[in-house]
Amino acid sequence: MTRSFITCTALCVGALSVQSAFSQAPDPVTVTAAEAAGPIFISPKATTSVASGSRVSNMEVLRSADGAMKGGAYKLTPGRWDFSNGYPLDEIVVIVKGSVVLKGADGKVFRAHSGQSLAVAKGWKGSWETSEETTYFYGYYSTPKAATKVE
């Protein structure tokens, strides 16, 4: 119950932040599970790249005016992503197809499969792995980089 409340609260706060970032709020965007299963990634607006040996397709459907908040769908082939230097953003994910395994630097293992969601905080250290084609909806918020000391 607490996790659901936290997820709902995070999504609601994110939605309010998005609306305030637009001078006039756009219409809601819907993407069905059937569309995310493949057709959405054929769109000319979709991008495809290779990262960590995995083919990554991304269909961004919403972006705040400042670019800090984004939402959309990803499709990944099997691969592993290392975040030993820290996860770069705050992200909420809802798995549509497939599964992911997150292995924390502290040895904790988190698994999510079709129909489940997970939230990853900026700065989390570990790895993200998929052993099968995986599709998920995402929403993330990326704050500016932290200041660095100039020597």
C-alpha positions in Angstrom: 0.0 0.0 0.0 2.8 2.4 0.9 4.7 1.7 -2.4 1.5 2.4 -4.4 0.9 5.6 -2.5 4.5 6.7 -3.1 4.3 5.8 -6.8 1.0 7.6 -7.2 2.3 10.7 -5.4 5.4 10.8 -7.5 3.4 10.5 -10.7 0.9 13.2 -9.6 3.7 15.6 -8.6 5.5 14.9 -11.9 2.3 15.6 -13.8 1.9 18.9 -12.0 5.5 19.8 -12.7 5.0 19.1 -16.4 1.9 21.2 -16.7 3.6 24.2 -15.1 6.5 23.9 -17.5 4.2 24.5 -20.5 2.7 27.8 -21.3 -0.4 26.0 -22.4 -0.7 22.4 -21.4 -0.9 19.9 -24.3 -3.6 17.3 -24.6 -3.0 14.0 -22.7 -1.0 11.4 -24.7 -2.2 7.8 -24.6 -0.1 4.7 -25.6 -1.7 1.3 -25.3 0.1 -1.9 -24.4 -0.6 -3.1 -28.0 1.0 0.0 -29.5 4.0 -0.4 -27.1 4.4 -4.0 -28.3 5.8 -2.7 -31.6 3.9 -0.3 -33.7 4.9 2.8 -31.7 8.5 2.1 -32.4 7.9 2.2 -36.2 7.0 5.9 -36.0 9.3 8.4 -37.7 9.6 10.1 -34.3 11.0 7.0 -32.7 14.8 6.7 -32.3 17.0 3.5 -32.2 20.5 3.2 -31.0 22.9 0.5 -29.6 24.0 0.8 -26.0 25.8 -1.8 -23.9 25.3 -4.3 -26.7 21.5 -3.8 -26.7 19.4 -2.4 -29.4 17.4 0.4 -27.7 14.3 1.9 -29.3 12.8 5.0 -27.7 9.5 6.8 -28.4 9.3 10.0 -26.4 5.8 11.2 -26.1 6.1 14.1 -23.7 8.8 16.6 -22.7 8.7 19.6 -20.4 9.7 22.9 -21.9 13.0 22.8 -20.0 13.7 19.2 -21.0 14.1 18.1 -17.4 11.0 15.8 -17.4 10.4 13.2 -20.2 8.0 10.4 -20.7 7.6 7.7 -23.3 8.3 4.0 -24.1 11.5 2.0 -24.5 12.1 -1.3 -26.1 15.4 -3.1 -25.3 17.0 -6.3 -26.5 19.0 -8.2 -23.9 21.8 -6.2 -22.3 23.4 -4.9 -19.2 23.9 -1.2 -18.2 26.4 -0.2 -15.5 25.5 2.6 -13.1 28.4 2.2 -10.6 28.9 5.9 -10.8 25.2 6.5 -9.9 21.9 6.5 -11.8 21.7 9.8 -13.7 18.1 10.7 -13.0 14.9 9.9 -11.0 12.8 7.4 -13.0 9.5 5.5 -12.8 9.1 2.5 -15.0 6.1 0.3 -15.8 7.1 -3.0 -17.5 4.8 -3.8 -20.5 6.6 -6.9 -21.8 9.6 -8.8 -20.5 11.5 -8.3 -17.3 14.4 -6.4 -15.7 16.8 -7.2 -12.9 18.5 -4.4 -11.0 21.5 -5.4 -8.9 22.6 -2.9 -6.3 26.2 -2.2 -5.5 25.3 -3.4 -2.0 24.2 -6.8 -3.3 20.4 -6.2 -3.2 18.5 -7.6 -6.2 15.3 -6.1 -7.5 13.2 -7.8 -10.2 10.3 -6.5 -12.2 8.3 -8.2 -14.9 5.3 -7.5 -17.2 2.6 -5.6 -15.2 5.0 -4.4 -12.5 6.6 -1.1 -11.9 9.7 0.2 -10.2 11.2 3.5 -9.3 14.9 4.3 -9.4 16.4 7.3 -7.6 19.1 9.5 -9.0 22.4 8.4 -7.5 21.5 4.7 -7.0 24.5 2.5 -7.7 24.3 -0.9 -9.4 23.4 -2.5 -12.8 20.3 -2.9 -14.9 19.9 -6.1 -16.9 17.5 -7.6 -19.4 17.8 -11.2 -20.6 14.8 -10.9 -23.0 13.3 -8.3 -25.2 11.7 -5.8 -22.8 9.3 -2.9 -23.3 8.4 -0.4 -20.7 6.8 3.0 -20.2 9.0 5.5 -18.4 8.7 8.9 -16.8 11.8 10.6 -15.5 13.0 13.9 -14.1 16.6 15.0 -14.5 18.0 17.8 -12.4 20.9 19.8 -13.5 24.4 18.4 -12.8 25.8 19.1 -9.4 28.4 21.8 -9.2 32.0 20.7 -9.2 34.9 22.1 -7.3 37.4 24.0 -9.5 41.0 23.4 -8.4 
